[in-house]
């Protein structure tokens, strides 16, 4: 959006983790306020109207009507953790929160580089986005400590990673599918 810039483009105005989004990873979206390629966003426009606030929660009107139904479905990133991510970012501080997000991004990069058979990007990004960092570290340690995976095909490694991520998600009660937005009317 013309005239809209932000210093932190890995965590959006609305509380989504842009740094873990498939669109951001693919270079299609630089994150809100990131410059060229940034799509028009009603929330970014609202930020401009409210003195260029960096995060919606800084606004005295938050949460406003723009958020009605916002979390009911997902875009390229899951929306269901948005509120708890905002709480965590405020409690930890933005720098610490983004540092944890960077650790998750390292895990995602590892999964995509060594366990993606070309069909797992959405599942891996969703899992890394939704699962707690500690659980992801446990999954990665389990994968790395399985010598039988050395020399296996990428498909077999992908299946092993998916199995561990899915079992971890099941234990946490987390669904690793993006939620479709309900149809209006």
Buried (B, 14 or more C-beta within 10 A) or exposed (E): BEEBEBEBBBBBBBBBBBBBBBBBBEEEBBBBBBEEEBEEBEBBBBBEEBEEBBBBBEBEEBBEEBBEEBBEBBEBBBBBBBBEBBEBBEEEEBEEBBEBBEEBBEBBEBBBEBBBBEEBBEBBBBBBBBBEEEBBBBBBEBBEEEEEBEEEEEEBBBBBBBEBBBEBBEEEEBEBEBEEEEEEE
